[in-house]
Amino acid sequence: MKDFQRDAVFVVENANQPLIVFPKPYGLAGVYHILFHEGAWVGVGLKVTPESTSAHPNGKTRKPWHGLSDSTLEQATLRGLLTGSLLIGFVALAVLFACSYVLSGAVTRPVARAWQQQKQFLSDASHELKTPLHTISGCAELLANGIVKPEDVPHFLSQIQSESKRMIALIDDIIKLSHLDEDAEDMQREDVDLLAVARSEAANLDQAAEAAGVELTVSGESAVINGIPQLLAAIVHNLCENAIKYNRPGGFARVNVRHEGERVLLTVEDNGIGIPPEQQERIFERFYRVDKSHSKEVGGTGLGLSIVKHAAALHNAKISVGSAPGKGTIITLVF
């Protein structure tokens, strides 16, 4: 009411019926009756019209009084509410966009990573398959053209046979990994004695160990776990095969199975060439080899430890690696 009192023009026709005139900026332009209570101005009444100009002798109009408010204040309030609503709306949209971006990234990143890994795997597999194919093709072409001396024919035939076996082994490992990528859902689980599996796989590798001059032994206690027999055999086979291949004449490869509390531990230890510290985290990558210069001499597909990693994951087993160059390696799986 302060602004009304400051800017309005008071008109007093008589003591019983004072009037007030508002200017146009207030949106109330016109002449209004003034309300008094106990001698003090308390508000503005009806706009003066022909029907409301007469008053009782005591100063009261014939119609009831209605309070009026400043429309400027109302407009400012409405503008403030509108501005606040728009601001809240923009903030809500920004938050929604940010959340959508973060969530979409969280969903698509693993897919993109898996796709990139798959592309890399296909590229590496193609390269690995090309090498033996080139050897086979070259040897066959020389033999077909009669260029090879009769005494050298057995050597070239041996090369073809060796590379063919390498290709078959590589394709088998690729199929195994593809199967593991699909969680091997069709493979049946059963109770398996891990010590019996270790002894069986060591027996299968006896000739390879003897040819490499490496002593392969199995020790420990019977330990039954629930798992997939084929995959448990693949774990032991690949670890033992690496312990033999990356060793030296007169070396050893030792397999141990034991209980540790409620867990079962499988350990494969050797005193071979060892693994440099900076490469130990990479040995489970597909086609990764520590000693690339001797990879052809050593043989293998470069997928053995990757199969071990995936098979261990399907059994919720933890893998740890301890190694030192020139001293040997010990790999432990905790089931």
PAZALUM-152243 format. One line per 10 residues: number of its first residue (from 1); for each residue x, y, z of C-alpha. Coordinates in nm, 2 decimals. Example, Ala and Ser with C-alpha at 12.3 -4.5 7.8 and 13.67 -1.06 7.14 Angstrom:
1	1.23 -0.45 0.78 | 1.37 -0.11 0.71 $
//
This chain:
1	0.00 0.00 0.00 | 0.30 0.23 0.04 | 0.33 0.29 -0.34 | -0.04 0.35 -0.36 | -0.01 0.62 -0.09 | 0.30 0.77 -0.26 | 0.17 0.79 -0.62 | -0.21 0.81 -0.58 | -0.41 1.13 -0.57 | -0.65 1.17 -0.29 $
11	-0.98 1.35 -0.35 | -1.20 1.44 -0.06 | -1.55 1.54 -0.16 | -1.68 1.52 0.20 | -1.57 1.38 0.52 | -1.79 1.07 0.50 | -1.68 0.96 0.15 | -1.31 1.02 0.07 | -1.19 0.90 -0.28 | -0.86 0.80 -0.43 $
21	-0.74 0.83 -0.79 | -0.48 0.58 -0.93 | -0.26 0.66 -1.24 | -0.25 0.42 -1.54 | 0.08 0.24 -1.47 | -0.08 0.05 -1.19 | -0.34 -0.10 -1.42 | -0.61 0.03 -1.17 | -0.68 0.36 -1.34 | -0.99 0.51 -1.20 $
31	-1.15 0.65 -0.89 | -1.21 0.43 -0.59 | -1.36 0.45 -0.24 | -1.12 0.44 0.05 | -1.18 0.20 0.34 | -1.13 0.32 0.69 | -1.13 0.13 1.01 | -1.12 0.32 1.34 | -0.99 0.63 1.16 | -0.71 0.45 0.97 $
41	-0.69 0.37 0.60 | -0.70 0.00 0.55 | -0.77 -0.06 0.19 | -0.94 0.04 -0.14 | -1.30 -0.04 -0.20 | -1.53 -0.04 -0.50 | -1.45 0.16 -0.81 | -1.67 0.46 -0.83 | -1.96 0.40 -1.07 | -2.30 0.55 -1.09 $
51	-2.43 0.26 -0.89 | -2.17 0.30 -0.61 | -2.15 0.68 -0.56 | -2.43 0.70 -0.30 | -2.34 0.62 0.06 | -2.52 0.58 0.39 | -2.49 0.87 0.63 | -2.24 0.67 0.84 | -2.00 0.64 0.54 | -2.07 0.28 0.43 $
61	-2.16 0.19 0.08 | -2.46 -0.02 -0.01 | -2.24 -0.29 -0.17 | -1.99 -0.50 0.02 | -1.63 -0.38 0.00 | -1.36 -0.58 -0.20 | -0.98 -0.56 -0.14 | -0.76 -0.48 -0.44 | -0.39 -0.56 -0.49 | -0.12 -0.41 -0.70 $
71	-0.12 -0.58 -1.04 | 0.25 -0.49 -1.09 | 0.35 -0.71 -0.80 | 0.13 -0.99 -0.94 | 0.29 -0.96 -1.29 | 0.64 -0.97 -1.14 | 0.55 -1.28 -0.94 | 0.41 -1.45 -1.25 | 0.73 -1.36 -1.45 | 0.94 -1.50 -1.16 $
81	0.74 -1.82 -1.16 | 0.77 -1.85 -1.54 | 1.15 -1.79 -1.53 | 1.20 -2.04 -1.25 | 0.99 -2.30 -1.43 | 1.19 -2.26 -1.75 | 1.52 -2.27 -1.56 | 1.41 -2.59 -1.38 | 1.30 -2.74 -1.71 | 1.63 -2.67 -1.88 $
91	1.83 -2.80 -1.58 | 1.61 -3.12 -1.58 | 1.67 -3.17 -1.95 | 2.04 -3.12 -1.91 | 2.06 -3.37 -1.62 | 1.85 -3.62 -1.83 | 2.08 -3.57 -2.13 | 2.39 -3.62 -1.91 | 2.25 -3.93 -1.75 | 2.15 -4.08 -2.08 $
101	2.50 -4.01 -2.22 | 2.67 -4.17 -1.93 | 2.44 -4.47 -1.93 | 2.46 -4.52 -2.30 | 2.84 -4.51 -2.27 | 2.84 -4.76 -1.99 | 2.63 -5.00 -2.21 | 2.81 -4.95 -2.54 | 3.17 -4.94 -2.41 | 3.19 -5.32 -2.32 $
111	3.02 -5.40 -2.66 | 3.27 -5.18 -2.84 | 3.56 -5.34 -2.65 | 3.44 -5.69 -2.72 | 3.40 -5.61 -3.09 | 3.75 -5.46 -3.11 | 3.89 -5.77 -2.93 | 3.70 -6.00 -3.18 | 3.84 -5.80 -3.47 | 4.19 -5.83 -3.33 $
121	4.15 -6.20 -3.27 | 4.03 -6.26 -3.63 | 4.32 -6.06 -3.76 | 4.57 -6.26 -3.55 | 4.41 -6.59 -3.63 | 4.43 -6.51 -4.01 | 4.79 -6.43 -3.97 | 4.87 -6.75 -3.78 | 4.68 -6.96 -4.03 | 4.86 -6.79 -4.33 $
131	5.21 -6.90 -4.20 | 5.16 -7.28 -4.22 | 4.95 -7.24 -4.54 | 5.24 -7.06 -4.71 | 5.48 -7.33 -4.60 | 5.26 -7.61 -4.72 | 5.19 -7.43 -5.05 | 5.56 -7.36 -5.11 | 5.67 -7.72 -5.04 | 5.39 -7.86 -5.25 $
141	5.47 -7.64 -5.54 | 5.84 -7.74 -5.53 | 5.75 -8.11 -5.52 | 5.49 -8.07 -5.80 | 5.75 -7.90 -6.03 | 6.01 -8.17 -5.97 | 6.26 -7.91 -5.84 | 6.33 -8.11 -5.52 | 6.61 -8.36 -5.53 | 6.50 -8.72 -5.45 $
151	6.69 -8.73 -5.13 | 6.52 -8.41 -5.01 | 6.17 -8.52 -5.07 | 6.12 -8.67 -4.72 | 6.22 -8.34 -4.56 | 5.97 -8.15 -4.76 | 5.70 -8.40 -4.69 | 5.78 -8.38 -4.32 | 5.74 -8.00 -4.34 | 5.40 -8.03 -4.50 $
161	5.29 -8.28 -4.24 | 5.43 -8.07 -3.95 | 5.26 -7.75 -4.07 | 4.93 -7.94 -4.14 | 4.93 -8.06 -3.78 | 5.00 -7.71 -3.66 | 4.70 -7.58 -3.86 | 4.48 -7.85 -3.72 | 4.59 -7.77 -3.36 | 4.53 -7.39 -3.42 $
171	4.18 -7.45 -3.56 | 4.10 -7.68 -3.27 | 4.21 -7.41 -3.02 | 4.02 -7.14 -3.21 | 3.70 -7.36 -3.19 | 3.77 -7.41 -2.81 | 3.80 -7.04 -2.75 | 3.49 -6.96 -2.94 | 3.31 -7.22 -2.74 | 3.44 -7.07 -2.42 $
181	3.33 -6.72 -2.53 | 2.98 -6.86 -2.54 | 3.02 -6.98 -2.17 | 3.03 -7.35 -2.28 | 2.67 -7.38 -2.18 | 2.64 -7.73 -2.34 | 2.92 -7.88 -2.14 | 2.81 -8.08 -1.84 | 2.95 -8.03 -1.49 | 3.03 -8.31 -1.26 $
191	3.25 -8.39 -0.96 | 3.61 -8.43 -1.08 | 3.92 -8.54 -0.89 | 4.18 -8.28 -1.00 | 4.47 -8.50 -0.89 | 4.35 -8.78 -1.13 | 4.32 -8.52 -1.41 | 4.67 -8.40 -1.35 | 4.81 -8.75 -1.36 | 4.63 -8.84 -1.68 $
201	4.75 -8.52 -1.86 | 5.10 -8.57 -1.74 | 5.10 -8.92 -1.88 | 4.99 -8.78 -2.21 | 5.29 -8.55 -2.21 | 5.55 -8.80 -2.10 | 5.70 -8.84 -2.45 | 5.71 -8.46 -2.51 | 5.88 -8.41 -2.17 | 6.13 -8.69 -2.24 $
211	6.21 -8.55 -2.58 | 6.28 -8.21 -2.43 | 6.49 -8.36 -2.15 | 6.25 -8.22 -1.88 | 6.14 -8.42 -1.58 | 5.76 -8.40 -1.54 | 5.62 -8.51 -1.20 | 5.28 -8.49 -1.02 | 5.22 -8.48 -0.65 | 4.96 -8.39 -0.39 $
221	4.63 -8.52 -0.26 | 4.30 -8.62 -0.40 | 4.08 -8.30 -0.44 | 3.73 -8.33 -0.58 | 3.57 -8.02 -0.74 | 3.26 -7.96 -0.94 | 3.36 -7.87 -1.29 | 3.37 -7.95 -1.66 | 3.62 -8.24 -1.71 | 3.73 -8.14 -2.06 $
231	3.81 -7.78 -1.95 | 4.00 -7.89 -1.63 | 4.20 -8.13 -1.85 | 4.28 -7.84 -2.09 | 4.40 -7.62 -1.80 | 4.64 -7.89 -1.68 | 4.75 -7.99 -2.03 | 4.83 -7.63 -2.14 | 5.01 -7.54 -1.82 | 5.23 -7.85 -1.83 $
241	5.29 -7.82 -2.20 | 5.42 -7.46 -2.15 | 5.64 -7.58 -1.86 | 5.80 -7.83 -2.09 | 5.84 -7.61 -2.40 | 5.98 -7.31 -2.22 | 6.24 -7.50 -2.03 | 6.59 -7.64 -2.09 | 6.74 -7.99 -2.10 | 6.77 -8.12 -1.74 $
251	6.49 -7.89 -1.62 | 6.18 -7.99 -1.43 | 5.81 -7.94 -1.45 | 5.62 -8.01 -1.13 | 5.24 -8.03 -1.08 | 5.09 -8.02 -0.73 | 4.73 -8.05 -0.61 | 4.63 -7.98 -0.25 | 4.37 -7.84 -0.02 | 4.41 -7.51 0.15 $
261	4.11 -7.46 0.39 | 3.80 -7.49 0.18 | 3.98 -7.42 -0.15 | 4.17 -7.64 -0.39 | 4.50 -7.53 -0.53 | 4.66 -7.64 -0.86 | 5.02 -7.54 -0.90 | 5.25 -7.59 -1.20 | 5.61 -7.50 -1.15 | 5.92 -7.51 -1.37 $
271	6.28 -7.39 -1.37 | 6.27 -7.28 -1.73 | 6.34 -6.95 -1.91 | 6.10 -6.74 -1.69 | 5.89 -6.44 -1.78 | 6.00 -6.08 -1.76 | 5.78 -5.88 -1.50 | 5.65 -5.64 -1.77 | 5.51 -5.93 -1.97 | 5.35 -6.14 -1.70 $
281	5.01 -5.97 -1.73 | 5.01 -6.03 -2.11 | 5.08 -6.40 -2.12 | 4.71 -6.48 -2.12 | 4.64 -6.27 -2.42 | 4.55 -6.46 -2.74 | 4.85 -6.53 -2.96 | 5.09 -6.35 -2.72 | 5.43 -6.52 -2.69 | 5.71 -6.41 -2.45 $
291	5.99 -6.53 -2.68 | 5.86 -6.45 -3.03 | 6.20 -6.52 -3.19 | 6.17 -6.89 -3.10 | 5.80 -6.93 -3.14 | 5.82 -7.15 -3.44 | 6.09 -7.37 -3.28 | 5.88 -7.41 -2.96 | 5.56 -7.47 -3.15 | 5.21 -7.43 -3.02 $
301	4.93 -7.20 -3.13 | 4.98 -6.91 -2.89 | 4.63 -6.98 -2.75 | 4.70 -7.22 -2.47 | 4.72 -6.98 -2.18 | 4.42 -6.79 -2.32 | 4.22 -7.11 -2.30 | 4.35 -7.16 -1.94 | 4.23 -6.81 -1.85 | 3.88 -6.86 -1.99 $
311	3.84 -7.21 -1.85 | 3.95 -7.09 -1.51 | 3.70 -6.81 -1.52 | 3.42 -7.06 -1.60 | 3.52 -7.24 -1.27 | 3.55 -6.91 -1.07 | 3.92 -6.99 -1.02 | 4.17 -6.72 -0.95 | 4.51 -6.73 -1.13 | 4.84 -6.60 -1.00 $
321	5.18 -6.59 -1.17 | 5.52 -6.58 -1.02 | 5.82 -6.57 -1.24 | 6.18 -6.45 -1.28 | 6.38 -6.45 -1.61 | 6.63 -6.74 -1.61 | 6.49 -6.89 -1.29 | 6.15 -7.03 -1.38 | 5.78 -6.98 -1.34 | 5.51 -7.09 -1.10 $
331	5.14 -7.06 -1.19 | 4.87 -7.12 -0.93 | 4.50 -7.17 -0.97 | 4.27 -7.15 -0.67 | 3.94 -7.32 -0.71 $
//
